[in-house]
Amino acid sequence: MSELTVNVADRRRAKNGHDPSQTEWIEISIEADGEAAEAVSALLNEYVPSATILEELLPNDSHPHVVKVKAFLPAERETALPRIEEALWHLGQIYPLPRPSVRRLSDADWTEAWKAGYTVQHIGQRMVIKPSWQSYAAPPGKVLIELDPGLAFGTGLHPSTRLCLLALEDHLRPGARVLDVGTGSGILAIAAAKLGAGSVVAIDIDSTAVRVARENTIRNGVEKSVSLLTAALCAPASSITSHQSIPTLDSLGQINGVFDVLLMNILASIIMQSARALAAYLAPDGLFVVSGITESQECMVGKALSDAGLTVFDRRAQGDWVALLGRLSNGAPPA
């Protein structure tokens, strides 16, 4: 975890009357695949103070695409554990789920627990994702992204993130204006900046994620080209000037201008709710990439995009996860 995130967490605990050095955590982990993993993650996020972690496990014959979903509950909230276990049992009536694994961790053990399983990853032809605590020298010509995800989603391990990274590698044009919605650790914003974007605006409703993303932009030397904001994507109150060369943020945090690339690696339900806002902020010849969608949700998401005046021209999949690439219905597919 980043020093900044640790300090913020420590101040919060001290404010609540807890000694940070004595803090304990309860780790809840459960293995699931595809849509079940997303449902488990959404359920756990209702109870824990920070984002769940999705760690893809090595495939085997019986479970080719298994994800371990981890959540960390402060020990002082242990009374919520029976409710979590009951909620997971009810969810197990819809999706086949094993019993969750529950263990108590000290702060030091917790710091190591969420790092387990993160390693150097090679994605596409050029990108290398390196955890900040590991040593690695990237070969010439590679785009190295160094991450400390902390409590934010986005390590490159999850298929939905990898699908977005591959789409960026294939379609991002030099100087493009990029909007990353639900930035999490900042991985997609950083990748866009390092792949040649002219400017990047990255937003997230979780202030902790924004703090982590900001530190990761500094770590990667792209803080001057990535603007970060704690916000949700909302339809603009007035029309947008499509000719504005560099999107900016006004005094109320409203985005001005349109984007050449709009990224949403987030829950399918939020993509559907945000489809009209997505269309409003997309340049006439711009590209959108939406991910975090399971195969069973693809038709619903596709309809919401179509209803908002967007056309899907490419579909990419890994396991049960799908990313959709598209444009405005009156535009042309990006070259």
Number of C-alpha atoms within 10 A of each C-alpha: 18 18 12 15 18 14 12 13 14 17 15 13 16 13 10 9 9 14 12 16 12 8 17 19 21 20 20 20 21 20 21 24 24 19 18 20 21 20 17 26 21 14 16 25 15 11 16 16 13 19 22 23 24 26 21 20 17 10 11 9 6 7 12 13 19 21 25 17 22 23 25 28 21 17 17 12 12 12 9 13 16 10 12 18 16 11 14 21 17 12 16 15 9 9 17 11 19 12 12 17 11 16 11 16 20 15 16 12 12 18 15 12 14 21 15 9 11 17 16 18 15 15 16 15 12 15 21 20 23 23 18 18 14 10 9 14 7 14 10 8 9 12 18 21 23 22 27 24 26 28 22 24 23 26 27 26 20 19 24 26 21 20 26 26 22 17 20 21 18 12 13 22 18 12 14 21 27 30 31 26 26 27 31 31 28 33 25 30 31 31 24 29 26 18 19 15 23 18 23 30 22 25 25 22 16 18 15 22 27 24 22 25 31 23 22 25 26 13 16 17 14 20 18 11 18 26 18 22 22 17 17 15 24 16 17 14 7 7 11 16 13 16 10 12 14 15 21 16 14 9 6 6 12 17 20 19 21 27 28 22 27 26 25 26 25 19 17 20 14 14 24 18 15 20 24 21 15 28 22 22 27 25 23 18 17 23 27 25 23 27 26 25 27 24 16 13 15 17 12 15 22 18 15 18 27 16 13 19 17 24 22 18 13 12 14 15 16 16 14 16 23 22 26 24 23 22 27 24 17 11 15 15 17 16 8
